[in-house]
Each structure stands twice: as C-alpha cells, then as structure tokens.
Amino acid sequence: NVSLPMDVTLRIGGVQLEQGSFSTSFIPTTSSVLTRSADSFSFPISSWFNASESTLYGRASTAGINSASTIADINNNAFSERFQIRFASNFTYSGIITTANTVQSSFSGGTTTANTQNKLAMSATANDGVLYANGTLRSSDSSISMPTAQTQMRVGGVASGSERLNGHLQNIKYYPKRILNTQLQLLTQ
C-alpha cells in the first residue's frame, strides 16, 4: 500500500441552517439582514378559463397553523370575484364562490388532520355546485351565480397575501366544465 497526499477542497453553498418545524426557501444574501416574504405564485388566466362553469381540483395537506389555508384561488386580485378551494379553520374542507363582492356559496364539510394528504374538488355552474373531498360529497348548493371577472389563478394563497397554504401541495387541476358528481367522487378518492 502506498499513501499519496491529497489536497481536497469542499464547498457547500446555500446551506439551510434555519431552525423550525418546517423548511423554507433559501434566500441568498450578503452581510445585510433581509426579511423573508412568503412564497407567492400566480398567473393570468386566458382562453382555457370558462367563467360559466368550472372545476378546481387540488391534492394538498395543511399544517393548520393559519386560520385558513388556500390551495388555489381563481380571482380578480381581490376577494370580489373568486372560485377557491381551501382548508378552513379547524381543518375543515372548504370552497368559496364570490360574485360582485357577494359570497354566492361557502361550501364546507368534513375535516382532516394536520399533514395528511387530501384530494378536494369544487365544481359549479349557475345554480349547481358541489364540494368533494376524499371521495365524499361534503357540501352542495343550488343557488349560485358564477363569477365572471377573474383575471388570475393564485396558488397557495389569496390576493391579499393571507390564507397562505402552510403545508404541501402535490397537484392542481382546472377543468373548464362542471364535472359530474360520480366523476368527482372518483377523482377525489
């Protein structure tokens, strides 16, 4: 055996040394102190969006730290026109449809536990809307006026920056139609 001297340099960058119960995004800095802003993701809706009938699906979990945790919200950058699925307070499955600053439907029912993956889907057209979670009908409404002035889809939060999803998001799907209840049951199983 022959031992050869070695010169090794090991560089580690972007180390996450933050202490807490969950990880956050890395922020490269210099010597100055910065305040972390919450991650935010939104994009404009276009020809794929159908204002007269919609289905929004999400597979997500919440740690339940916020009073409400939004999975996805199709809105007008405000609360006045929206089509939203979320976890409401106390881990309740929830969906909200708002038109002209008036809540048309506030779907709610069933609960989950912290950090458990769930499949939620809200589907609606005029006077016909439902919320399914994990293969079960949680709520329905037969008197809905659909919002028509949405301009964006926001993922993991709402326009005001509140109701951030404090958990994990695995999947979001949008369908430009009111999906049948039997299909929603299968989609969310």
Disulfide bonds with the S-S distance in Angstrom:
none
